[in-house]
């Protein structure tokens, strides 16, 4: 349901935050963000939620970044 999806997004945001911090410390390596989602996990989501994930991916993979990772504190949700 919706609450399950919200929990997933919060956990995923925490993963991205951690990966961004690690990337900032190891800036010589190529950045790799995200996690693999098995197909059965995707089947749990509604079409609207899949659309939100696609929008997130499109924003995250734009050539020029819309944000600058300079914050040292963890974001609150």
HUQUI-V164985 format. One line per field, one symbol per residue. ss: DSSP state (H for helix, E for strand, - for the rest). phi: phi as a letter, one per 40 degrees, with the letter a starting at -180 (. if undefined). burial: # if it has 9 or more other ideal C-beta (glycine too) atoms within 8 Angstrom, else .. Layout:
ss: ???
phi: ???
burial: ???
//
This chain:
ss: -HHHHHHHHHHHHHHHHHHHHHHHH-------------HHHHH---HHHHHHHHHHHHHH-----------------
phi: .ccccccccccccccccccccccccbcccccbbhbcbcdcccccccdcccccccccccccbccbccabcbcbbccbb
burial: ....#....#.######.###.#..................#..#...##..#........................
//
